[in-house]
Amino acid sequence: SYVNNYPDLSLNVNDILITSEYRTRQLDINDLFYVSTDQSGNISSVSSKAEKVITSALLAVSSADIPKVVFLTGHGEADPSLLKSLLENNGYETADCAITTEEIPEDAEMVVMFVPTYDLDEESLKKLDAFLNNDNQLGKNLLYFGYGGQGELPNLNAFLAEWGITVEEGMVFETNSSNIYNMIPYMATAEYVNTELAASLVENNIRLLLPYGKGMRVAFEASGNKS
């Protein structure tokens, strides 16, 4: 009778359910631990991440509105599973949308293009433009990830330029040897411009690696109804 209260979940022994009037989050017992293995596959160390995982689940179920992030698919994108996990562990809902055949969900706060390798057609770009325009209300967001080996995407690059993002040709080459990893100039690390957002990273000397990055710059802060 208890399991019948959660028909959409596949429950297992030792699962943890955190519920509220809004939604339920299901945690596997293994989600609460970091487990490292040696070269032979034997467990070498175990540490707890229970506080982080449970706190994230509590935040996710306690809010009436949970931001939804939609990943666009169908154009040879890279695997975004790690980014999805990061978002979900921090209280976001994620979903996929094959933009060539589906409409972008109206309740999405943000769409993500994760390193597409095929160019978008005119109809797909119209859907994306309508989503960002949001009946002239704006307030929606696009998160775009590029890669130096993507090849040419003229339609997508022209669309991004209309929204203020200029995509450069080629690959980012770091000339400062102190900002590269393993002596490879294409393995650049980020310099944090906004130290307010990156304060904890700076304090703990955590560098963000941007391997084989695509050069992008801001074309304008605002133009007409686009920003």
C-alpha positions in Angstrom: 0.0 0.0 0.0 2.9 2.4 0.7 4.5 1.7 -2.8 1.1 2.4 -4.4 1.4 6.0 -3.3 4.3 6.4 -5.7 3.2 4.7 -9.0 5.8 6.7 -11.1 8.8 5.5 -9.0 10.7 2.3 -9.1 11.4 1.8 -5.4 14.2 -0.3 -4.1 15.4 -1.4 -0.6 17.3 1.4 1.2 16.0 4.1 -1.1 15.3 7.4 0.6 12.2 9.5 -0.3 12.0 13.2 0.5 8.5 14.4 0.0 6.4 17.5 0.3 3.0 18.7 -1.0 4.7 19.7 -4.2 6.9 16.8 -5.3 9.0 13.8 -4.3 12.8 13.2 -4.7 14.1 9.7 -4.7 17.6 9.0 -3.5 19.6 5.8 -3.8 21.7 5.0 -0.7 24.8 5.1 -3.0 24.0 8.7 -3.8 25.1 9.7 -0.3 28.8 8.6 -0.7 31.9 9.3 -2.7 33.5 6.0 -3.6 37.0 5.8 -5.0 38.6 2.7 -6.5 42.1 1.6 -7.2 43.4 0.3 -10.6 42.2 -3.2 -9.7 38.7 -1.9 -9.1 38.8 -2.4 -5.4 37.3 0.3 -3.1 40.1 2.5 -1.8 38.2 5.2 0.0 34.7 6.2 1.0 33.5 9.6 2.2 30.1 11.2 2.8 28.3 13.7 0.7 24.9 13.1 2.5 24.6 16.6 3.7 25.0 18.1 0.2 22.7 15.6 -1.5 19.9 15.7 1.2 20.0 19.5 1.4 19.7 19.8 -2.4 16.7 17.4 -2.3 15.0 19.4 0.5 15.4 22.6 -1.5 14.0 20.9 -4.6 10.8 19.6 -2.9 10.1 22.6 -0.7 9.7 25.2 -3.5 6.3 25.5 -5.2 8.0 26.5 -8.4 11.1 24.7 -9.6 13.1 26.1 -12.6 13.0 23.9 -15.7 16.0 23.6 -18.0 15.4 21.9 -21.4 18.3 20.4 -23.4 17.8 20.7 -27.2 18.6 17.5 -29.1 18.8 16.3 -32.7 21.9 18.0 -33.9 24.7 15.7 -32.9 25.1 17.2 -29.4 27.7 16.0 -26.9 26.6 14.0 -23.9 25.3 16.5 -21.3 24.7 14.0 -18.5 27.2 15.5 -16.1 25.7 19.0 -16.5 22.2 17.6 -16.1 23.2 15.9 -12.8 24.8 19.2 -11.6 21.5 21.0 -12.3 19.3 18.4 -10.8 21.4 18.2 -7.7 21.0 21.9 -7.2 17.2 22.0 -7.5 16.5 22.2 -11.2 14.2 20.1 -13.3 15.7 18.9 -16.6 14.1 17.6 -19.8 15.0 17.0 -23.5 13.4 18.5 -26.6 14.0 17.4 -30.2 13.6 20.8 -31.6 13.1 19.7 -35.2 9.9 17.8 -34.3 8.8 19.2 -30.9 7.9 22.5 -29.5 10.0 23.9 -26.7 8.0 23.6 -23.4 6.4 26.9 -22.4 7.3 26.4 -18.8 11.0 26.1 -19.5 13.1 28.9 -17.9 16.2 28.0 -20.0 17.2 26.0 -23.0 20.7 24.4 -23.4 22.5 23.8 -26.6 25.4 21.5 -25.6 28.0 21.4 -28.4 25.8 20.8 -31.5 27.7 19.5 -34.5 25.0 19.9 -37.2 23.5 23.3 -38.2 19.9 24.1 -37.3 17.3 24.6 -40.0 15.2 27.7 -40.3 12.1 26.2 -38.6 14.1 25.1 -35.6 15.6 28.6 -35.3 12.1 30.2 -35.5 11.1 28.0 -32.5 14.2 29.1 -30.6 13.6 32.7 -31.4 9.9 32.6 -30.3 11.0 31.0 -27.0 13.5 33.7 -26.2 11.2 36.5 -27.4 8.4 35.1 -25.2 5.7 37.2 -26.7 7.9 40.3 -26.2 8.1 39.6 -22.5 11.7 38.1 -22.8 12.9 36.7 -19.5 13.9 33.3 -21.0 17.5 32.2 -21.3 19.8 30.2 -23.7 22.9 28.5 -22.5 25.2 27.7 -25.4 28.3 25.5 -25.3 30.8 25.6 -28.2 33.8 23.5 -29.1 36.8 24.3 -31.3 36.2 21.2 -33.5 32.6 21.8 -34.2 33.0 22.8 -37.9 30.8 25.4 -39.6 27.4 26.3 -38.3 26.4 29.4 -40.3 22.7 29.4 -39.5 23.2 29.0 -35.8 26.1 31.5 -35.6 24.0 34.1 -37.5 21.1 33.5 -35.0 23.4 33.8 -32.0 24.8 37.1 -33.5 21.2 38.5 -33.6 21.0 37.8 -29.9 24.4 39.4 -29.1 26.8 36.5 -29.2 29.6 36.5 -31.8 31.1 33.0 -32.3 34.7 33.2 -33.4 36.4 30.8 -35.9 38.9 28.2 -34.8 39.9 27.2 -31.2 41.0 29.2 -28.2 44.8 29.2 -27.8 46.0 30.3 -24.4 49.3 32.3 -24.6 49.8 32.6 -20.8 51.6 29.5 -19.7 50.3 29.9 -16.1 46.7 29.5 -17.4 47.1 26.2 -19.2 46.9 22.6 -18.1 49.5 20.0 -18.7 51.5 22.3 -21.0 48.8 22.1 -23.7 47.8 25.6 -24.9 44.3 24.4 -26.0 43.6 23.3 -22.4 43.0 26.7 -20.9 41.8 27.5 -17.4 39.3 30.3 -16.8 40.2 33.6 -15.1 37.3 34.6 -12.9 36.0 38.1 -13.8 33.0 38.1 -11.4 34.6 37.3 -8.1 31.3 37.6 -6.3 29.9 34.6 -8.1 33.1 32.7 -8.1 34.3 33.7 -4.5 34.3 30.2 -3.1 36.2 28.9 -6.2 38.8 31.6 -5.8 39.2 31.1 -2.1 39.7 27.3 -2.5 42.0 27.8 -5.6 39.7 25.8 -7.8 40.3 26.5 -11.5 37.8 25.8 -14.2 39.2 23.9 -17.2 38.0 24.9 -20.6 39.4 22.3 -23.0 39.5 23.0 -26.8 37.2 26.0 -26.3 35.4 28.0 -28.9 36.0 31.8 -28.9 32.9 33.8 -28.1 32.4 37.5 -27.4 29.5 39.8 -26.5 28.4 41.7 -29.6 26.1 44.1 -27.7 24.5 44.5 -24.3 21.0 45.4 -25.7 19.6 45.9 -29.2 15.9 46.6 -29.6 14.1 44.0 -27.6 17.1 41.7 -27.5 19.6 41.5 -24.7 
